[in-house]
């Protein structure tokens, strides 16, 4: 996945500080933790996974870059399996 983005059938909304994703095609809803929400925010088709890690490192300077890279990788993989990202 070079520059991930939400599929056309997925809507993202913020509710009480959490990101909620709703896939109209499958009628499934996902509630994301704060890090996953930041990752999804940057899944706009313009940024690669590496660029998302860089942006998160700027936003979260106290978090180890290796941890961020792992979180980005696993989140993107999970959301791709859920047919949230293309």
Secondary structure as the mmCIF struct_conf table of DSSP 4:
data_model
#
loop_
_struct_conf.conf_type_id
_struct_conf.id
_struct_conf.beg_label_comp_id
_struct_conf.beg_label_asym_id
_struct_conf.beg_label_seq_id
_struct_conf.end_label_comp_id
_struct_conf.end_label_asym_id
_struct_conf.end_label_seq_id
BEND BEND1 UNK A 3 UNK A 3
STRN STRN1 UNK A 5 UNK A 6
TURN_TY1_P TURN_TY1_P1 UNK A 8 UNK A 9
STRN STRN2 UNK A 10 UNK A 15
TURN_TY1_P TURN_TY1_P2 UNK A 16 UNK A 17
STRN STRN3 UNK A 18 UNK A 23
TURN_TY1_P TURN_TY1_P3 UNK A 24 UNK A 27
STRN STRN4 UNK A 28 UNK A 32
HELX_RH_AL_P HELX_RH_AL_P1 UNK A 34 UNK A 41
TURN_TY1_P TURN_TY1_P4 UNK A 42 UNK A 42
STRN STRN5 UNK A 44 UNK A 44
BEND BEND2 UNK A 45 UNK A 46
HELX_RH_AL_P HELX_RH_AL_P2 UNK A 49 UNK A 59
TURN_TY1_P TURN_TY1_P5 UNK A 61 UNK A 62
BEND BEND3 UNK A 63 UNK A 63
HELX_RH_AL_P HELX_RH_AL_P3 UNK A 65 UNK A 81
TURN_TY1_P TURN_TY1_P6 UNK A 82 UNK A 83
STRN STRN6 UNK A 85 UNK A 85
#
